[in-house]
Amino acid sequence: MGIKENIKSIVVAAGWNYVELAEELSKITGRKYTNQLISNRIRKEIISFREVELICSIVGYKIEFIKK
């Protein structure tokens, strides 16, 4: 599963959509986010790690690194 599928699955599983996510990201960062911007950044896989961390935090998830 790629980054697009991973992010989309946690967002949907948490009951959020990209419009709500964009509004919350804008509030937190002070930068203007739109659902289209988020969708494009995820689809093109050009989203920053910090943005992924914020998205996970907003929808109630955390990123964890586990040694194989």
CHARMM-style PDB file with segment names, atoms N, HN, CA, C and O in Angstrom:
ATOM      1  N   MET     1       0.844  -1.165   0.000  1.00  0.00      PROA
ATOM      2  CA  MET     1       0.000   0.000   0.000  1.00  0.00      PROA
ATOM      3  C   MET     1       0.897   1.239   0.000  1.00  0.00      PROA
ATOM      4  O   MET     1       1.838   1.328   0.789  1.00  0.00      PROA
ATOM      5  N   GLY     2       0.604   2.190  -0.883  1.00  0.00      PROA
ATOM      6  HN  GLY     2      -0.160   2.118  -1.524  1.00  0.00      PROA
ATOM      7  CA  GLY     2       1.391   3.404  -0.991  1.00  0.00      PROA
ATOM      8  C   GLY     2       0.932   4.481  -0.029  1.00  0.00      PROA
ATOM      9  O   GLY     2      -0.040   4.306   0.706  1.00  0.00      PROA
ATOM     10  N   ILE     3       1.644   5.599  -0.045  1.00  0.00      PROA
ATOM     11  HN  ILE     3       2.433   5.741  -0.642  1.00  0.00      PROA
ATOM     12  CA  ILE     3       1.336   6.710   0.850  1.00  0.00      PROA
ATOM     13  C   ILE     3      -0.085   7.217   0.630  1.00  0.00      PROA
ATOM     14  O   ILE     3      -0.788   7.542   1.587  1.00  0.00      PROA
ATOM     15  N   LYS     4      -0.505   7.285  -0.630  1.00  0.00      PROA
ATOM     16  HN  LYS     4       0.066   7.021  -1.407  1.00  0.00      PROA
ATOM     17  CA  LYS     4      -1.851   7.774  -0.944  1.00  0.00      PROA
ATOM     18  C   LYS     4      -2.906   6.913  -0.272  1.00  0.00      PROA
ATOM     19  O   LYS     4      -3.815   7.428   0.378  1.00  0.00      PROA
ATOM     20  N   GLU     5      -2.786   5.621  -0.427  1.00  0.00      PROA
ATOM     21  HN  GLU     5      -2.047   5.203  -0.955  1.00  0.00      PROA
ATOM     22  CA  GLU     5      -3.765   4.706   0.147  1.00  0.00      PROA
ATOM     23  C   GLU     5      -3.717   4.725   1.664  1.00  0.00      PROA
ATOM     24  O   GLU     5      -4.757   4.670   2.321  1.00  0.00      PROA
ATOM     25  N   ASN     6      -2.503   4.802   2.232  1.00  0.00      PROA
ATOM     26  HN  ASN     6      -1.658   4.846   1.699  1.00  0.00      PROA
ATOM     27  CA  ASN     6      -2.359   4.834   3.685  1.00  0.00      PROA
ATOM     28  C   ASN     6      -3.022   6.064   4.290  1.00  0.00      PROA
ATOM     29  O   ASN     6      -3.797   5.956   5.240  1.00  0.00      PROA
ATOM     30  N   ILE     7      -2.720   7.212   3.744  1.00  0.00      PROA
ATOM     31  HN  ILE     7      -2.091   7.299   2.972  1.00  0.00      PROA
ATOM     32  CA  ILE     7      -3.288   8.447   4.286  1.00  0.00      PROA
ATOM     33  C   ILE     7      -4.800   8.465   4.107  1.00  0.00      PROA
ATOM     34  O   ILE     7      -5.541   8.777   5.039  1.00  0.00      PROA
ATOM     35  N   LYS     8      -5.248   8.131   2.912  1.00  0.00      PROA
ATOM     36  HN  LYS     8      -4.646   7.877   2.154  1.00  0.00      PROA
ATOM     37  CA  LYS     8      -6.689   8.151   2.655  1.00  0.00      PROA
ATOM     38  C   LYS     8      -7.421   7.190   3.582  1.00  0.00      PROA
ATOM     39  O   LYS     8      -8.495   7.521   4.083  1.00  0.00      PROA
ATOM     40  N   SER     9      -6.869   6.025   3.816  1.00  0.00      PROA
ATOM     41  HN  SER     9      -5.996   5.756   3.409  1.00  0.00      PROA
ATOM     42  CA  SER     9      -7.546   5.043   4.662  1.00  0.00      PROA
ATOM     43  C   SER     9      -7.657   5.515   6.109  1.00  0.00      PROA
ATOM     44  O   SER     9      -8.692   5.305   6.743  1.00  0.00      PROA
ATOM     45  N   ILE    10      -6.611   6.148   6.644  1.00  0.00      PROA
ATOM     46  HN  ILE    10      -5.771   6.318   6.129  1.00  0.00      PROA
ATOM     47  CA  ILE    10      -6.722   6.616   8.034  1.00  0.00      PROA
ATOM     48  C   ILE    10      -7.654   7.821   8.148  1.00  0.00      PROA
ATOM     49  O   ILE    10      -8.364   7.969   9.142  1.00  0.00      PROA
ATOM     50  N   VAL    11      -7.650   8.677   7.132  1.00  0.00      PROA
ATOM     51  HN  VAL    11      -7.073   8.556   6.324  1.00  0.00      PROA
ATOM     52  CA  VAL    11      -8.542   9.846   7.148  1.00  0.00      PROA
ATOM     53  C   VAL    11      -9.994   9.386   7.122  1.00  0.00      PROA
ATOM     54  O   VAL    11     -10.809   9.850   7.919  1.00  0.00      PROA
ATOM     55  N   VAL    12     -10.318   8.481   6.212  1.00  0.00      PROA
ATOM     56  HN  VAL    12      -9.656   8.104   5.564  1.00  0.00      PROA
ATOM     57  CA  VAL    12     -11.688   7.977   6.080  1.00  0.00      PROA
ATOM     58  C   VAL    12     -12.088   7.165   7.316  1.00  0.00      PROA
ATOM     59  O   VAL    12     -13.204   7.301   7.816  1.00  0.00      PROA
ATOM     60  N   ALA    13     -11.174   6.323   7.806  1.00  0.00      PROA
ATOM     61  HN  ALA    13     -10.266   6.212   7.400  1.00  0.00      PROA
ATOM     62  CA  ALA    13     -11.476   5.498   8.979  1.00  0.00      PROA
ATOM     63  C   ALA    13     -11.779   6.353  10.206  1.00  0.00      PROA
ATOM     64  O   ALA    13     -12.558   5.956  11.072  1.00  0.00      PROA
ATOM     65  N   ALA    14     -11.157   7.527  10.271  1.00  0.00      PROA
ATOM     66  HN  ALA    14     -10.524   7.849   9.567  1.00  0.00      PROA
ATOM     67  CA  ALA    14     -11.376   8.424  11.403  1.00  0.00      PROA
ATOM     68  C   ALA    14     -12.619   9.295  11.206  1.00  0.00      PROA
ATOM     69  O   ALA    14     -12.977  10.075  12.089  1.00  0.00      PROA
ATOM     70  N   GLY    15     -13.278   9.163  10.045  1.00  0.00      PROA
ATOM     71  HN  GLY    15     -12.987   8.530   9.328  1.00  0.00      PROA
ATOM     72  CA  GLY    15     -14.508   9.906   9.798  1.00  0.00      PROA
ATOM     73  C   GLY    15     -14.282  11.329   9.295  1.00  0.00      PROA
ATOM     74  O   GLY    15     -15.166  12.177   9.415  1.00  0.00      PROA
ATOM     75  N   TRP    16     -13.127  11.592   8.744  1.00  0.00      PROA
ATOM     76  HN  TRP    16     -12.409  10.904   8.647  1.00  0.00      PROA
ATOM     77  CA  TRP    16     -12.793  12.919   8.209  1.00  0.00      PROA
ATOM     78  C   TRP    16     -12.840  12.888   6.694  1.00  0.00      PROA
ATOM     79  O   TRP    16     -12.854  11.820   6.081  1.00  0.00      PROA
ATOM     80  N   ASN    17     -12.865  14.085   6.092  1.00  0.00      PROA
ATOM     81  HN  ASN    17     -12.853  14.952   6.590  1.00  0.00      PROA
ATOM     82  CA  ASN    17     -12.701  14.199   4.646  1.00  0.00      PROA
ATOM     83  C   ASN    17     -11.668  15.284   4.384  1.00  0.00      PROA
ATOM     84  O   ASN    17     -11.254  15.980   5.311  1.00  0.00      PROA
ATOM     85  N   TYR    18     -11.249  15.436   3.135  1.00  0.00      PROA
ATOM     86  HN  TYR    18     -11.585  14.870   2.382  1.00  0.00      PROA
ATOM     87  CA  TYR    18     -10.178  16.379   2.809  1.00  0.00      PROA
ATOM     88  C   TYR    18     -10.589  17.836   3.021  1.00  0.00      PROA
ATOM     89  O   TYR    18      -9.732  18.678   3.288  1.00  0.00      PROA
ATOM     90  N   VAL    19     -11.866  18.149   2.909  1.00  0.00      PROA
ATOM     91  HN  VAL    19     -12.562  17.465   2.692  1.00  0.00      PROA
ATOM     92  CA  VAL    19     -12.327  19.522   3.144  1.00  0.00      PROA
ATOM     93  C   VAL    19     -12.128  19.889   4.618  1.00  0.00      PROA
ATOM     94  O   VAL    19     -11.577  20.942   4.937  1.00  0.00      PROA
ATOM     95  N   GLU    20     -12.583  19.010   5.504  1.00  0.00      PROA
ATOM     96  HN  GLU    20     -13.030  18.154   5.245  1.00  0.00      PROA
ATOM     97  CA  GLU    20     -12.411  19.246   6.942  1.00  0.00      PROA
ATOM     98  C   GLU    20     -10.933  19.263   7.321  1.00  0.00      PROA
ATOM     99  O   GLU    20     -10.494  20.075   8.136  1.00  0.00      PROA
ATOM    100  N   LEU    21     -10.191  18.370   6.727  1.00  0.00      PROA
ATOM    101  HN  LEU    21     -10.548  17.710   6.065  1.00  0.00      PROA
ATOM    102  CA  LEU    21      -8.757  18.287   6.987  1.00  0.00      PROA
ATOM    103  C   LEU    21      -8.053  19.573   6.557  1.00  0.00      PROA
ATOM    104  O   LEU    21      -7.190  20.078   7.275  1.00  0.00      PROA
ATOM    105  N   ALA    22      -8.414  20.098   5.405  1.00  0.00      PROA
ATOM    106  HN  ALA    22      -9.116  19.688   4.822  1.00  0.00      PROA
ATOM    107  CA  ALA    22      -7.817  21.338   4.901  1.00  0.00      PROA
ATOM    108  C   ALA    22      -8.104  22.496   5.852  1.00  0.00      PROA
ATOM    109  O   ALA    22      -7.221  23.309   6.127  1.00  0.00      PROA
ATOM    110  N   GLU    23      -9.330  22.574   6.352  1.00  0.00      PROA
ATOM    111  HN  GLU    23     -10.047  21.914   6.129  1.00  0.00      PROA
ATOM    112  CA  GLU    23      -9.688  23.638   7.291  1.00  0.00      PROA
ATOM    113  C   GLU    23      -8.856  23.545   8.563  1.00  0.00      PROA
ATOM    114  O   GLU    23      -8.360  24.555   9.063  1.00  0.00      PROA
ATOM    115  N   GLU    24      -8.706  22.342   9.082  1.00  0.00      PROA
ATOM    116  HN  GLU    24      -9.109  21.521   8.676  1.00  0.00      PROA
ATOM    117  CA  GLU    24      -7.941  22.154  10.319  1.00  0.00      PROA
ATOM    118  C   GLU    24      -6.451  22.423  10.110  1.00  0.00      PROA
ATOM    119  O   GLU    24      -5.811  23.051  10.954  1.00  0.00      PROA
ATOM    120  N   LEU    25      -5.899  21.956   9.000  1.00  0.00      PROA
ATOM    121  HN  LEU    25      -6.418  21.446   8.315  1.00  0.00      PROA
ATOM    122  CA  LEU    25      -4.493  22.233   8.695  1.00  0.00      PROA
ATOM    123  C   LEU    25      -4.251  23.734   8.567  1.00  0.00      PROA
ATOM    124  O   LEU    25      -3.224  24.238   9.021  1.00  0.00      PROA
ATOM    125  N   SER    26      -5.186  24.445   7.955  1.00  0.00      PROA
ATOM    126  HN  SER    26      -6.020  24.036   7.586  1.00  0.00      PROA
ATOM    127  CA  SER    26      -5.062  25.900   7.812  1.00  0.00      PROA
ATOM    128  C   SER    26      -5.046  26.584   9.176  1.00  0.00      PROA
ATOM    129  O   SER    26      -4.262  27.505   9.405  1.00  0.00      PROA
ATOM    130  N   LYS    27      -5.909  26.131  10.074  1.00  0.00      PROA
ATOM    131  HN  LYS    27      -6.545  25.383   9.887  1.00  0.00      PROA
ATOM    132  CA  LYS    27      -5.956  26.696  11.424  1.00  0.00      PROA
ATOM    133  C   LYS    27      -4.645  26.475  12.171  1.00  0.00      PROA
ATOM    134  O   LYS    27      -4.119  27.385  12.810  1.00  0.00      PROA
ATOM    135  N   ILE    28      -4.132  25.266  12.081  1.00  0.00      PROA
ATOM    136  HN  ILE    28      -4.559  24.526  11.562  1.00  0.00      PROA
ATOM    137  CA  ILE    28      -2.928  24.895  12.833  1.00  0.00      PROA
ATOM    138  C   ILE    28      -1.683  25.588  12.296  1.00  0.00      PROA
ATOM    139  O   ILE    28      -0.869  26.099  13.065  1.00  0.00      PROA
ATOM    140  N   THR    29      -1.538  25.602  10.980  1.00  0.00      PROA
ATOM    141  HN  THR    29      -2.199  25.187  10.355  1.00  0.00      PROA
ATOM    142  CA  THR    29      -0.294  26.097  10.382  1.00  0.00      PROA
ATOM    143  C   THR    29      -0.326  27.571  10.009  1.00  0.00      PROA
ATOM    144  O   THR    29       0.725  28.203   9.894  1.00  0.00      PROA
ATOM    145  N   GLY    30      -1.514  28.123   9.821  1.00  0.00      PROA
ATOM    146  HN  GLY    30      -2.367  27.610   9.914  1.00  0.00      PROA
ATOM    147  CA  GLY    30      -1.614  29.500   9.355  1.00  0.00      PROA
ATOM    148  C   GLY    30      -1.411  29.622   7.851  1.00  0.00      PROA
ATOM    149  O   GLY    30      -1.436  30.722   7.301  1.00  0.00      PROA
ATOM    150  N   ARG    31      -1.211  28.502   7.200  1.00  0.00      PROA
ATOM    151  HN  ARG    31      -1.190  27.608   7.647  1.00  0.00      PROA
ATOM    152  CA  ARG    31      -1.046  28.446   5.746  1.00  0.00      PROA
ATOM    153  C   ARG    31      -2.371  28.012   5.127  1.00  0.00      PROA
ATOM    154  O   ARG    31      -3.088  27.194   5.702  1.00  0.00      PROA
ATOM    155  N   LYS    32      -2.696  28.553   3.966  1.00  0.00      PROA
ATOM    156  HN  LYS    32      -2.114  29.219   3.499  1.00  0.00      PROA
ATOM    157  CA  LYS    32      -3.957  28.216   3.307  1.00  0.00      PROA
ATOM    158  C   LYS    32      -3.877  26.829   2.667  1.00  0.00      PROA
ATOM    159  O   LYS    32      -3.089  26.597   1.750  1.00  0.00      PROA
ATOM    160  N   TYR    33      -4.698  25.923   3.166  1.00  0.00      PROA
ATOM    161  HN  TYR    33      -5.337  26.111   3.911  1.00  0.00      PROA
ATOM    162  CA  TYR    33      -4.811  24.580   2.591  1.00  0.00      PROA
ATOM    163  C   TYR    33      -6.203  24.438   1.998  1.00  0.00      PROA
ATOM    164  O   TYR    33      -7.181  24.948   2.545  1.00  0.00      PROA
ATOM    165  N   THR    34      -6.278  23.739   0.873  1.00  0.00      PROA
ATOM    166  HN  THR    34      -5.483  23.326   0.428  1.00  0.00      PROA
ATOM    167  CA  THR    34      -7.561  23.389   0.276  1.00  0.00      PROA
ATOM    168  C   THR    34      -7.603  21.877   0.133  1.00  0.00      PROA
ATOM    169  O   THR    34      -6.574  21.204   0.179  1.00  0.00      PROA
ATOM    170  N   ASN    35      -8.810  21.357  -0.042  1.00  0.00      PROA
ATOM    171  HN  ASN    35      -9.646  21.904  -0.079  1.00  0.00      PROA
ATOM    172  CA  ASN    35      -8.905  19.909  -0.234  1.00  0.00      PROA
ATOM    173  C   ASN    35      -8.171  19.478  -1.506  1.00  0.00      PROA
ATOM    174  O   ASN    35      -7.588  18.395  -1.557  1.00  0.00      PROA
ATOM    175  N   GLN    36      -8.205  20.332  -2.529  1.00  0.00      PROA
ATOM    176  HN  GLN    36      -8.679  21.212  -2.488  1.00  0.00      PROA
ATOM    177  CA  GLN    36      -7.516  20.017  -3.782  1.00  0.00      PROA
ATOM    178  C   GLN    36      -5.999  19.994  -3.584  1.00  0.00      PROA
ATOM    179  O   GLN    36      -5.316  19.123  -4.123  1.00  0.00      PROA
ATOM    180  N   LEU    37      -5.476  20.939  -2.820  1.00  0.00      PROA
ATOM    181  HN  LEU    37      -6.030  21.647  -2.382  1.00  0.00      PROA
ATOM    182  CA  LEU    37      -4.031  20.982  -2.541  1.00  0.00      PROA
ATOM    183  C   LEU    37      -3.592  19.721  -1.810  1.00  0.00      PROA
ATOM    184  O   LEU    37      -2.592  19.102  -2.173  1.00  0.00      PROA
ATOM    185  N   ILE    38      -4.333  19.349  -0.790  1.00  0.00      PROA
ATOM    186  HN  ILE    38      -5.146  19.852  -0.495  1.00  0.00      PROA
ATOM    187  CA  ILE    38      -3.993  18.140  -0.038  1.00  0.00      PROA
ATOM    188  C   ILE    38      -4.069  16.914  -0.940  1.00  0.00      PROA
ATOM    189  O   ILE    38      -3.159  16.085  -0.947  1.00  0.00      PROA
ATOM    190  N   SER    39      -5.137  16.805  -1.687  1.00  0.00      PROA
ATOM    191  HN  SER    39      -5.876  17.478  -1.681  1.00  0.00      PROA
ATOM    192  CA  SER    39      -5.318  15.672  -2.586  1.00  0.00      PROA
ATOM    193  C   SER    39      -4.181  15.574  -3.602  1.00  0.00      PROA
ATOM    194  O   SER    39      -3.642  14.492  -3.834  1.00  0.00      PROA
ATOM    195  N   ASN    40      -3.821  16.697  -4.199  1.00  0.00      PROA
ATOM    196  HN  ASN    40      -4.259  17.576  -4.010  1.00  0.00      PROA
ATOM    197  CA  ASN    40      -2.744  16.701  -5.192  1.00  0.00      PROA
ATOM    198  C   ASN    40      -1.396  16.344  -4.577  1.00  0.00      PROA
ATOM    199  O   ASN    40      -0.630  15.576  -5.159  1.00  0.00      PROA
ATOM    200  N   ARG    41      -1.105  16.895  -3.407  1.00  0.00      PROA
ATOM    201  HN  ARG    41      -1.727  17.519  -2.934  1.00  0.00      PROA
ATOM    202  CA  ARG    41       0.183  16.615  -2.761  1.00  0.00      PROA
ATOM    203  C   ARG    41       0.295  15.140  -2.391  1.00  0.00      PROA
ATOM    204  O   ARG    41       1.363  14.541  -2.518  1.00  0.00      PROA
ATOM    205  N   ILE    42      -0.795  14.569  -1.939  1.00  0.00      PROA
ATOM    206  HN  ILE    42      -1.662  15.056  -1.836  1.00  0.00      PROA
ATOM    207  CA  ILE    42      -0.786  13.146  -1.595  1.00  0.00      PROA
ATOM    208  C   ILE    42      -0.699  12.293  -2.860  1.00  0.00      PROA
ATOM    209  O   ILE    42       0.086  11.346  -2.920  1.00  0.00      PROA
ATOM    210  N   ARG    43      -1.503  12.627  -3.863  1.00  0.00      PROA
ATOM    211  HN  ARG    43      -2.140  13.395  -3.814  1.00  0.00      PROA
ATOM    212  CA  ARG    43      -1.518  11.848  -5.108  1.00  0.00      PROA
ATOM    213  C   ARG    43      -0.159  11.861  -5.798  1.00  0.00      PROA
ATOM    214  O   ARG    43       0.295  10.836  -6.306  1.00  0.00      PROA
ATOM    215  N   LYS    44       0.489  13.026  -5.816  1.00  0.00      PROA
ATOM    216  HN  LYS    44       0.120  13.859  -5.404  1.00  0.00      PROA
ATOM    217  CA  LYS    44       1.793  13.159  -6.473  1.00  0.00      PROA
ATOM    218  C   LYS    44       2.951  12.735  -5.574  1.00  0.00      PROA
ATOM    219  O   LYS    44       4.110  12.737  -5.990  1.00  0.00      PROA
ATOM    220  N   GLU    45       2.617  12.371  -4.330  1.00  0.00      PROA
ATOM    221  HN  GLU    45       1.676  12.369  -3.993  1.00  0.00      PROA
ATOM    222  CA  GLU    45       3.597  11.955  -3.336  1.00  0.00      PROA
ATOM    223  C   GLU    45       4.653  13.032  -3.090  1.00  0.00      PROA
ATOM    224  O   GLU    45       5.846  12.739  -2.999  1.00  0.00      PROA
ATOM    225  N   ILE    46       4.196  14.280  -2.986  1.00  0.00      PROA
ATOM    226  HN  ILE    46       3.228  14.517  -3.061  1.00  0.00      PROA
ATOM    227  CA  ILE    46       5.101  15.391  -2.687  1.00  0.00      PROA
ATOM    228  C   ILE    46       4.746  16.039  -1.350  1.00  0.00      PROA
ATOM    229  O   ILE    46       5.142  17.171  -1.074  1.00  0.00      PROA
ATOM    230  N   ILE    47       4.012  15.326  -0.544  1.00  0.00      PROA
ATOM    231  HN  ILE    47       3.690  14.406  -0.768  1.00  0.00      PROA
ATOM    232  CA  ILE    47       3.624  15.824   0.768  1.00  0.00      PROA
ATOM    233  C   ILE    47       4.806  15.690   1.726  1.00  0.00      PROA
ATOM    234  O   ILE    47       5.535  14.698   1.691  1.00  0.00      PROA
ATOM    235  N   SER    48       4.988  16.687   2.573  1.00  0.00      PROA
ATOM    236  HN  SER    48       4.396  17.493   2.601  1.00  0.00      PROA
ATOM    237  CA  SER    48       6.118  16.651   3.499  1.00  0.00      PROA
ATOM    238  C   SER    48       5.804  15.732   4.675  1.00  0.00      PROA
ATOM    239  O   SER    48       4.645  15.442   4.974  1.00  0.00      PROA
ATOM    240  N   PHE    49       6.860  15.290   5.325  1.00  0.00      PROA
ATOM    241  HN  PHE    49       7.801  15.525   5.082  1.00  0.00      PROA
ATOM    242  CA  PHE    49       6.691  14.435   6.490  1.00  0.00      PROA
ATOM    243  C   PHE    49       5.955  15.188   7.583  1.00  0.00      PROA
ATOM    244  O   PHE    49       5.119  14.612   8.279  1.00  0.00      PROA
ATOM    245  N   ARG    50       6.259  16.464   7.740  1.00  0.00      PROA
ATOM    246  HN  ARG    50       6.939  16.932   7.175  1.00  0.00      PROA
ATOM    247  CA  ARG    50       5.589  17.291   8.755  1.00  0.00      PROA
ATOM    248  C   ARG    50       4.076  17.355   8.486  1.00  0.00      PROA
ATOM    249  O   ARG    50       3.277  17.295   9.420  1.00  0.00      PROA
ATOM    250  N   GLU    51       3.691  17.475   7.220  1.00  0.00      PROA
ATOM    251  HN  GLU    51       4.340  17.523   6.461  1.00  0.00      PROA
ATOM    252  CA  GLU    51       2.275  17.499   6.871  1.00  0.00      PROA
ATOM    253  C   GLU    51       1.612  16.156   7.191  1.00  0.00      PROA
ATOM    254  O   GLU    51       0.483  16.116   7.680  1.00  0.00      PROA
ATOM    255  N   VAL    52       2.308  15.081   6.918  1.00  0.00      PROA
ATOM    256  HN  VAL    52       3.226  15.113   6.522  1.00  0.00      PROA
ATOM    257  CA  VAL    52       1.769  13.753   7.234  1.00  0.00      PROA
ATOM    258  C   VAL    52       1.606  13.616   8.748  1.00  0.00      PROA
ATOM    259  O   VAL    52       0.598  13.089   9.218  1.00  0.00      PROA
ATOM    260  N   GLU    53       2.593  14.085   9.513  1.00  0.00      PROA
ATOM    261  HN  GLU    53       3.412  14.513   9.131  1.00  0.00      PROA
ATOM    262  CA  GLU    53       2.489  14.052  10.972  1.00  0.00      PROA
ATOM    263  C   GLU    53       1.270  14.843  11.457  1.00  0.00      PROA
ATOM    264  O   GLU    53       0.527  14.382  12.323  1.00  0.00      PROA
ATOM    265  N   LEU    54       1.074  16.031  10.893  1.00  0.00      PROA
ATOM    266  HN  LEU    54       1.677  16.406  10.189  1.00  0.00      PROA
ATOM    267  CA  LEU    54      -0.065  16.864  11.278  1.00  0.00      PROA
ATOM    268  C   LEU    54      -1.387  16.195  10.934  1.00  0.00      PROA
ATOM    269  O   LEU    54      -2.315  16.181  11.743  1.00  0.00      PROA
ATOM    270  N   ILE    55      -1.467  15.642   9.731  1.00  0.00      PROA
ATOM    271  HN  ILE    55      -0.714  15.653   9.073  1.00  0.00      PROA
ATOM    272  CA  ILE    55      -2.696  14.953   9.314  1.00  0.00      PROA
ATOM    273  C   ILE    55      -2.995  13.802  10.269  1.00  0.00      PROA
ATOM    274  O   ILE    55      -4.132  13.643  10.715  1.00  0.00      PROA
ATOM    275  N   CYS    56      -1.992  13.012  10.580  1.00  0.00      PROA
ATOM    276  HN  CYS    56      -1.069  13.141  10.219  1.00  0.00      PROA
ATOM    277  CA  CYS    56      -2.188  11.887  11.500  1.00  0.00      PROA
ATOM    278  C   CYS    56      -2.641  12.377  12.864  1.00  0.00      PROA
ATOM    279  O   CYS    56      -3.555  11.805  13.459  1.00  0.00      PROA
ATOM    280  N   SER    57      -2.022  13.411  13.355  1.00  0.00      PROA
ATOM    281  HN  SER    57      -1.279  13.876  12.872  1.00  0.00      PROA
ATOM    282  CA  SER    57      -2.381  13.973  14.652  1.00  0.00      PROA
ATOM    283  C   SER    57      -3.828  14.477  14.653  1.00  0.00      PROA
ATOM    284  O   SER    57      -4.571  14.234  15.604  1.00  0.00      PROA
ATOM    285  N   ILE    58      -4.218  15.164  13.609  1.00  0.00      PROA
ATOM    286  HN  ILE    58      -3.615  15.362  12.836  1.00  0.00      PROA
ATOM    287  CA  ILE    58      -5.578  15.708  13.507  1.00  0.00      PROA
ATOM    288  C   ILE    58      -6.625  14.601  13.561  1.00  0.00      PROA
ATOM    289  O   ILE    58      -7.641  14.738  14.242  1.00  0.00      PROA
ATOM    290  N   VAL    59      -6.381  13.514  12.849  1.00  0.00      PROA
ATOM    291  HN  VAL    59      -5.556  13.404  12.295  1.00  0.00      PROA
ATOM    292  CA  VAL    59      -7.386  12.438  12.780  1.00  0.00      PROA
ATOM    293  C   VAL    59      -7.209  11.394  13.886  1.00  0.00      PROA
ATOM    294  O   VAL    59      -7.928  10.395  13.920  1.00  0.00      PROA
ATOM    295  N   GLY    60      -6.253  11.625  14.786  1.00  0.00      PROA
ATOM    296  HN  GLY    60      -5.669  12.436  14.759  1.00  0.00      PROA
ATOM    297  CA  GLY    60      -6.119  10.756  15.949  1.00  0.00      PROA
ATOM    298  C   GLY    60      -5.157   9.592  15.807  1.00  0.00      PROA
ATOM    299  O   GLY    60      -5.298   8.583  16.497  1.00  0.00      PROA
ATOM    300  N   TYR    61      -4.191   9.721  14.927  1.00  0.00      PROA
ATOM    301  HN  TYR    61      -4.077  10.541  14.366  1.00  0.00      PROA
ATOM    302  CA  TYR    61      -3.186   8.684  14.737  1.00  0.00      PROA
ATOM    303  C   TYR    61      -1.804   9.243  15.047  1.00  0.00      PROA
ATOM    304  O   TYR    61      -1.625  10.457  15.140  1.00  0.00      PROA
ATOM    305  N   LYS    62      -0.837   8.364  15.206  1.00  0.00      PROA
ATOM    306  HN  LYS    62      -0.982   7.377  15.131  1.00  0.00      PROA
ATOM    307  CA  LYS    62       0.546   8.793  15.339  1.00  0.00      PROA
ATOM    308  C   LYS    62       1.411   7.883  14.484  1.00  0.00      PROA
ATOM    309  O   LYS    62       1.067   6.732  14.217  1.00  0.00      PROA
ATOM    310  N   ILE    63       2.536   8.428  14.065  1.00  0.00      PROA
ATOM    311  HN  ILE    63       2.816   9.363  14.282  1.00  0.00      PROA
ATOM    312  CA  ILE    63       3.482   7.659  13.269  1.00  0.00      PROA
ATOM    313  C   ILE    63       4.484   7.042  14.215  1.00  0.00      PROA
ATOM    314  O   ILE    63       4.999   7.700  15.118  1.00  0.00      PROA
ATOM    315  N   GLU    64       4.753   5.773  13.997  1.00  0.00      PROA
ATOM    316  HN  GLU    64       4.335   5.238  13.263  1.00  0.00      PROA
ATOM    317  CA  GLU    64       5.687   5.073  14.859  1.00  0.00      PROA
ATOM    318  C   GLU    64       6.669   4.289  13.996  1.00  0.00      PROA
ATOM    319  O   GLU    64       6.268   3.594  13.062  1.00  0.00      PROA
ATOM    320  N   PHE    65       7.937   4.401  14.307  1.00  0.00      PROA
ATOM    321  HN  PHE    65       8.264   4.965  15.066  1.00  0.00      PROA
ATOM    322  CA  PHE    65       8.957   3.645  13.598  1.00  0.00      PROA
ATOM    323  C   PHE    65       9.302   2.423  14.432  1.00  0.00      PROA
ATOM    324  O   PHE    65       9.630   2.525  15.614  1.00  0.00      PROA
ATOM    325  N   ILE    66       9.219   1.265  13.790  1.00  0.00      PROA
ATOM    326  HN  ILE    66       8.953   1.181  12.830  1.00  0.00      PROA
ATOM    327  CA  ILE    66       9.492   0.004  14.487  1.00  0.00      PROA
ATOM    328  C   ILE    66      10.586  -0.735  13.731  1.00  0.00      PROA
ATOM    329  O   ILE    66      10.486  -0.975  12.528  1.00  0.00      PROA
ATOM    330  N   LYS    67      11.625  -1.085  14.461  1.00  0.00      PROA
ATOM    331  HN  LYS    67      11.707  -0.890  15.438  1.00  0.00      PROA
ATOM    332  CA  LYS    67      12.733  -1.825  13.864  1.00  0.00      PROA
ATOM    333  C   LYS    67      12.269  -3.207  13.436  1.00  0.00      PROA
ATOM    334  O   LYS    67      11.549  -3.892  14.163  1.00  0.00      PROA
ATOM    335  N   LYS    68      12.697  -3.606  12.233  1.00  0.00      PROA
ATOM    336  HN  LYS    68      13.281  -3.049  11.642  1.00  0.00      PROA
ATOM    337  CA  LYS    68      12.334  -4.935  11.727  1.00  0.00      PROA
ATOM    338  C   LYS    68      13.004  -6.025  12.523  1.00  0.00      PROA
ATOM    339  OT1 LYS    68      12.812  -7.207  12.236  1.00  0.00      PROA
TER     340      LYS     68
END
